[in-house]
């Protein structure tokens, strides 16, 4: 049985693997809530979901073929991190 934490960690994994690593910005709309705020916002980008999508598009334009590997994913209520 999956817990809320499992669901949250799954969403974090998809944010990094699908949105950041693969540039699939539509996934951000599916996994993030409207009040989402990245803890360390990217300077020059809109806040929230739109900023994440903008950053991903610019990043993939600058670094085509970018690869990302998650070595650890952990969290607790209200806090999640990926390494």
Secondary structure, DSSP 8 states (H G I E B T S, - for coil): ---HHHHHHHHHHHIIIIIIIT--THHHHHHS-TT---SS--TTS-SHHHHHHHHHHHHHHHSTT-------EEEETTEEEE-
